[in-house]
Amino acid sequence: MGVATPNQLRLVTLLGVVSSARAEVNATECKALGFGPSLYCSSCDKLAGLVTEEDPLIGECKGCCTEDPQKGVYASATFDVCK
């Protein structure tokens, strides 16, 4: 693969700026809808059980949520108790 031209570099920079601005708009929109940055998608699934599926709130929630963190599995653990 060759060296990027100045036009290609400008395009990459522009795409990065647009992508960053779009993420910021989404965060702003989500905040305006009442959703915080720590909203996990499992919460939206629970919400779906409380309202009808046609409720636009479900789509808004899923548009603002982040995937739940992966839970780790460990071979062992140590529990120290200090007196």
N, C-alpha and C positions, 0 to 999 in steps of 0.2 A: 504494500500500500504506500502511496506517495505522500508527500508533504501537503498539508492543507493549504488552500489558497486563502488570501485575505477575505474574500467574499464568503468562503465556507466558515471561516472563524467568526465573522460577523453574524452569520446565520445561527451558529451554535450559541453564541452569546445572547442573541435576541430570543432564541427559544428558551434559554435558561431564565431570562428575565420574565418572559410571558408566563412560563410555568410557575415561577415563584410568585408572581402577582396573582395568578389564578388560585393558588393554594391559600394566599392571604385573604382573597375575596371569599373563598369557601369558609374559612375560619370565621370571618366577620359575619357572613350570612348565617352560619350555624349558631353563633353567639346571639344574633338577633332573633333566631327562632327559639332560643332558650336552651340550646345544647352546649355543654361545656366541652373542653378539649380532652377530657378523660372519659368520654362516652365510649363504652365498648359495645360491639354489635350484639353481644348476648343480651344486653339490656333492651335492645330494639326487639329481639325475639320475644322477650317477656312482655313487652308492651303490646306486641301483636296479639297476645292471648287476652288482652283486656279490651281492645277495641276491634272494630270490624276491619277486615283486610282492605276494604275500599277506602279507609280513612287515609287521607294524604299525610297524616302524621307519621305513618310507618315509613313511607318513602323518604320523607325528610330526615327521619331518624337514621335510616340506613345510609343516606347520603352524607351524614355527618359523623358516623361512628368509625372507630378503628378496630381492627381485628383484636380479639382477646389475646393476651400474651400466652405463650406456650408454657404449660406447667412442666416443670422439670421432674424427672424421676431419678432418684439417687439410690445407690447401692446400700448406703448406711448413713447414719447420723450420730453425732455425739452430743449429749445433753449434759452440760456442766452446771452444778448447783453450788453456789457459794453461800457459806453460813456467816 
